[in-house]
Amino acid sequence: MCFHQNNIIMFAIKNSPKRGPITKLITHPAISKSPKLIGRIALKQPDGIHLIRYEEILYLNSDSNYTYVHLHDGKKLMVCRTLKSFTESLPNHQFIRVHQSYLVSINSIAKMNFNNHSSITLDNGIEISVSRKGKKKLRELLD
């Protein structure tokens, strides 16, 4: 389990008898209310905190408690947060969870394939598998 603490972002951990440790993202009030940071997410990296615009994010994929944030410019940032926490914090009108391991920017989707093996192709040509639940969400998006 990761734990970061600084002046901008903190993770509060408390124990729940049913679920064990729960990590909650707490954003400093100065950040959450700043008009300059609307439409951005703060990602802690070894060289500092990167403020990334939602439009820069192509997709996110998870690896246990780590999430890789893939940007349009080809950069890939590793963050010590679960994909679930990103799903809850990013706007659901801009991002869609298409698979247990993938959260995709809706604006990055170039092609949807709903044949035997459901998948989506992104603007950069990357193909991502879509789960049955993700397929249902994508179909609802089209309606």
C-alpha positions in Angstrom: 0.0 0.0 0.0 1.3 3.4 -0.9 1.2 6.5 1.3 2.2 10.0 0.1 2.0 13.1 2.2 2.9 16.6 1.1 1.4 20.1 1.2 -0.8 19.5 -1.8 -2.1 15.9 -1.8 -2.6 13.5 1.1 -4.0 10.0 1.3 -5.9 9.2 4.4 -5.9 5.6 5.5 -8.4 4.1 7.9 -9.4 0.6 8.7 -12.8 -0.7 7.9 -13.7 -4.0 9.6 -15.3 -5.4 6.4 -12.9 -4.1 3.8 -9.5 -3.6 5.6 -7.5 -0.5 4.9 -9.3 2.1 2.8 -7.3 4.8 1.0 -9.0 8.1 0.3 -7.6 10.9 -1.8 -7.8 14.3 0.0 -7.0 17.3 -2.1 -5.8 20.5 -0.4 -8.5 23.2 -0.5 -6.2 25.6 -2.3 -5.8 23.1 -5.1 -9.5 22.0 -5.4 -10.8 25.5 -5.5 -8.2 27.1 -7.8 -9.8 28.1 -11.1 -6.4 27.5 -12.8 -6.5 23.8 -12.0 -10.1 23.0 -13.1 -9.8 20.2 -15.7 -6.5 18.9 -14.3 -5.2 16.1 -12.1 -2.2 16.2 -9.9 0.2 13.2 -10.2 3.0 12.8 -7.8 6.3 11.8 -9.5 9.9 11.6 -8.2 10.7 14.9 -9.8 7.7 16.7 -8.4 4.0 17.0 -8.9 2.8 17.0 -12.5 -0.5 18.8 -13.2 -2.0 17.1 -16.2 -4.9 18.4 -18.2 -7.7 15.8 -18.7 -7.4 16.3 -22.5 -3.7 15.2 -22.4 -4.7 11.7 -21.0 -5.1 9.0 -23.6 -5.8 6.1 -21.2 -4.9 4.6 -17.9 -4.0 1.0 -17.1 -3.6 -0.7 -13.8 -1.0 -3.1 -12.4 -2.1 -3.9 -8.8 -1.9 -0.8 -6.7 -0.1 1.1 -9.5 -1.6 2.9 -12.4 0.1 3.9 -15.6 -1.2 7.2 -17.1 -0.5 7.3 -20.9 -0.5 10.7 -22.4 -1.1 11.8 -26.0 2.6 12.9 -26.4 3.7 9.3 -25.7 4.8 9.8 -22.1 3.8 7.2 -19.5 3.7 8.2 -15.8 3.5 5.6 -13.1 1.4 6.6 -10.1 1.0 4.8 -6.8 -2.9 4.8 -6.9 -5.4 2.2 -7.9 -7.4 2.6 -11.1 -10.5 2.6 -9.0 -9.4 5.9 -7.3 -8.9 7.4 -10.8 -12.3 6.2 -11.9 -13.9 8.0 -9.0 -11.9 11.2 -9.3 -11.9 11.7 -13.1 -15.1 13.1 -14.7 -17.3 10.2 -16.0 -18.4 12.3 -19.0 -14.8 12.3 -20.3 -13.5 8.8 -19.2 -15.0 5.4 -19.3 -13.9 2.1 -17.6 -13.9 -0.4 -20.5 -12.1 -3.2 -18.6 -11.0 -4.1 -15.2 -7.5 -2.8 -16.1 -8.3 0.1 -18.4 -9.9 3.6 -18.1 -10.0 5.4 -21.4 -10.6 9.0 -22.5 -13.8 8.9 -24.5 -12.3 11.5 -26.9 -9.4 9.1 -27.7 -11.5 6.3 -29.1 -11.1 6.1 -32.8 -12.9 2.8 -33.5 -15.1 0.2 -31.7 -15.1 -3.4 -32.6 -17.9 -5.5 -31.0 -17.4 -8.8 -32.9 -16.2 -12.0 -31.1 -13.4 -10.3 -29.3 -14.7 -6.8 -28.3 -12.0 -4.1 -28.4 -11.5 -0.4 -29.1 -8.8 1.3 -31.1 -7.4 4.6 -29.8 -6.2 7.6 -31.8 -2.6 6.4 -31.6 -3.5 2.9 -32.9 -3.4 1.0 -29.6 -6.0 -1.7 -29.3 -7.6 -2.3 -25.9 -9.8 -5.2 -24.9 -13.3 -4.4 -23.8 -15.1 -6.5 -21.1 -18.8 -7.4 -21.4 -19.6 -4.6 -18.9 -17.4 -2.2 -20.8 -19.2 -3.1 -24.0 -22.5 -2.4 -22.4 -21.3 1.0 -21.2 -19.9 1.9 -24.7 -23.2 0.9 -26.3 -25.1 3.2 -23.8 -22.7 5.9 -24.7 -23.6 5.6 -28.4 -27.4 5.8 -27.7 
